[in-house]
Amino acid sequence: MIKAKPGQHAGLIKSREELDIMRDAGRKLARVREELAKAVGPGITTLDLDRQAREMIEDMGARPAFLGYRGYPATICASVNEEVVHGIPSAGRKLNEGDLISLDVGLIHEGFYSDTAITVAVGQVTPEIERLIGTTREALKAGIEAARAGNRLGDVSAAIQNQVESSGFSVVREYTGHGIGREMHEEPRIKNYGRPDSGLRLRAGMVLALEPMVNIGVWNTRVLDDEWTVVTADGKPSAHFEHTIAVTENGAEILTKV
């Protein structure tokens, strides 16, 4: 991640033409996300989902954003149960009734990146898992509502944190949201916890990828031996939602919306 310098806005503001391209990218990616979510069910493998995502993205005339990024070997991140993010798809990872899976996917369209994630229940899950998924979705919504011109990054971070912790869950701290545009990870780094009225002031034209990662247990994580898959330190389930949004004078515009 790139840390923004205080007060620095150069390169963060997208032009009208750039935003139009990013809207197109977001609409394409949203369709991929929704089709992947529909495909989730007992018996499907995470590699099946990865192949479906790559085929859809390429059929749209776009390119997978994650494939080869810093050496990542797949099109999507498919993180199951205690896996927080960066789970590598595998033919040997078959989904079972009662699992939950976080699907993180990105694409490149006309030189611009888009990024989104969703957590899906596999068949019937426990009430606690349902509440985890719902809380994480609402945390993303709270962050988006706070992402308006004139507010600060801390307002977004605090809104996410408050939503999560008021429900008795914990916010992952080692991984964050980010700016996005011609690069997948641009300034600023967007924590999912923080103090209101602190940090960079938001301006219309900024494009951000907000992505709360929420754990049932402790917020701490560790990385598996594959050097990619991040899991909860206590082995309890985690959920992840993400939208790419544009900051406007009248609130946030969700670019990765169907």
C-alpha positions, 0 to 999 in steps of 0.5 A: 500500500502507498501511504498518502502524504498529508494534504497531498491531492496531486494524482488523486483526482480523476477527470470526467473522462477517467471517471466515465471509463471507471464507471464502465469498468465497475459495471463490468466487474459488478456483473462478474461478482454477481454471477460468481455469487450465484454460482456458489453452492455445495460441491463447487470448487474455488478453481471452478469459480476462478475459471468462470471469472476469468472467462467472463472478464475476458469475454467482456474485453477486459483483463483480470487485475489480480492474475500475475499481480505481484506474482499472484497466480489466479484471477480471483481471491477465494477465501473460505471460513477463517481465511480473511483475504488472498485465498488461492483458488484450488481444484482441491478446495470444494465448498461444503454446506455451512461454509462462507466464502469471500470472493474478491475480484478485479479487472482492468478496462481501458487502462483503469482498475476496478476492485470489488468483493462479496461474502456468500453463505454456502447453503444454510449457515449458522445465525452467527455467520449470517450476522457476520455477513450482514454486519460486514455488508452494513459496515461497507454501507456506513463507510460509503455514506461517510465518503463525501467531499469535505469529510476526512478519511477518519470519518470513513474509517470510524464509521466502519469501525463503529458499525462492526464493534457495536455488533460485537465483532472485530475489524482487521487492522493489518489490511486496508482499503486504497485509492484506485485508478491507473494502478490497483493500489494508489493513495490513500491507504484507507484503514477500517478503524480510526478517529472522526475528523482526522486524516486526508480531506476528501475531494470530489473526483477521488476514487476509493476501494473501501473494503471492511474485513470483519472477524468473529473473534480477534482482529489479528491475522497471520499468513499461511505458508503459501505466502498469500492466504491470510487467516484469522489468528484464532481460526474463527470465520471472517467476512469481506465486502468491497466496492469501488466508489467515486467521491462526489459533492453529493455523496459517494457514487458506487461504481461497482454496482449492477 
